[in-house]
Amino acid sequence: MKNFLKFLISHSKSYGFIFPSNEIYGGINAIYDYGQYGIELKNNIKEFWWKSMTQLNENIVGIDSSILTHSNVLKSSGHIDEFKELLVYNKNSKKKYQVHLLIENHIKKFFKNDNEQINKILIRLNEYFKKKDTLNIINLINELNIHDPISGNKKDKIWTNIHFMNMMFEIKNSKNLFLRPETAQGIFCNFINVQKSSRMKIPFGIAQIGKSFRNEIIARQFLFRLREFEQMEMQFFINPKEEKKWYKYWKNIRLKWHNSLNLGKNKYRLIDHKNLAHYASLGVDIEFNYPFGFRELEGIHSRRDFDLKKHELFTNKKFIINNNKKVKYTPYVIETSLGLDRLFMAILSSSLKEEKLDNGKKRTILKIPPCLSPVKAAILPLVKKDGIPDIANKIFHNEKINHNIIYDYKDSIGKLYRRQDAIGTPLCFTVDYKTIENNTVTIRYRDNMNQERIHINEISNKIELETGLKNILKKLLNN
Ligand code: ATP
């Protein structure tokens, strides 16, 4: 479909998934609000991730650390000195760009699948970055003949004012406080607290879901690059000798987890990091095929003992593990770091379809994995008379304690089905005249529109069977 991204953004707004933040005051760049169905989908994704991490692994526990972070923590972790982006200014269009994204996006578009060429340029770029060699970076931009990608005007190619900018938000009137740029530091700071209070032994993990903030400059890809976003991170503490083993283990587990959602195996690819973050020794991205191509969805890194050692140095606290009294070490860390908003967008963009019906009309449908759907089922009356709405309403009230369901009567049945398709409700139960006779309802499936009749006593089990999170968790456990 032409301009699928526009269609996705407009559908998300019309059906209560995503709204531009502060819209009535003109909106804020790269900040979005989640609407009534968006928040349900987001909460379901969180629950799936949280349970897969903490409930299925007896050696992983969760925490929720503060967003406001002391500058000493971020000084030790290297964020104050290293968490910088190189920016460049386009003199013609007067727009600023993050250099690595400008170049990466350009070469991916220009060289398409020629990975050899792409890697060659990335290696060169990384070398320049390491040396902070801005002169050669500008030369590279000119050599690649990059023009402003947003204006699209081929004449807009005068690049100037190249400089580094820290990506963190500092709280202005509050001395020493920053909005955290990643959730991980809260986990490192609580390493001893968690280990002691839970009597955990290496290897063990700490998981966290929470907001992070980065002052992103290029932010024009909907939920992909936000200034306020949520991360689902897990730091797994290990014996340094087992770094490669656990790195490989978590790489496999995370890919399996993504595949369990059935968004399509060809939607993912693994890309080893060429340009490692300041704390990492090994790194791989799980990339997803978004409407604008493959981009990072989740990162898996070995952070070694970088963070714990730094915090030891600055605080004089010891993070040393003394498992059997003989072998002492500061644990290494394998981290899995997933962007919740990026996963939300991956699910939404791969689920949104337009299908042609036999009667020539179209239906717009969100084929969200049923266990994550915002609404699990709708109870609908076929007509608005003869006591039929009352029966539907009664079924709804009996069932709402078990599942997140909807009762709707405000349109004709055809329109009610279309609306549920558009918000991704996997099942509709329709009450009609036969219900009065024999207590059965019609069940209509979202994906193939097949219909069958079931007894009203079976509704609850049917919803659980078709949409329950337990089924997918069980599969993960047995895999
Ligand atoms: P990118 O290279 O795309 O900027 P990153 O390598 O800086 O991402 P990490 O620091 O590894 O990202 O963060 C872990 C995860 O957090 C990413 O895989 C991504 O899913 C998510 N994330 C990072 N920055 C953003 C952002 N600005 N908006 C939304 N999600 C983000």
Residues whose N, C-alpha, C, O or C-beta is under 5 A from the ligand:
A	BS01	ATP	R214 E216 L223 F224 R225 L226 F229 Q231 E296 L297 E298 G299 S337 L338 G339 D341 R342
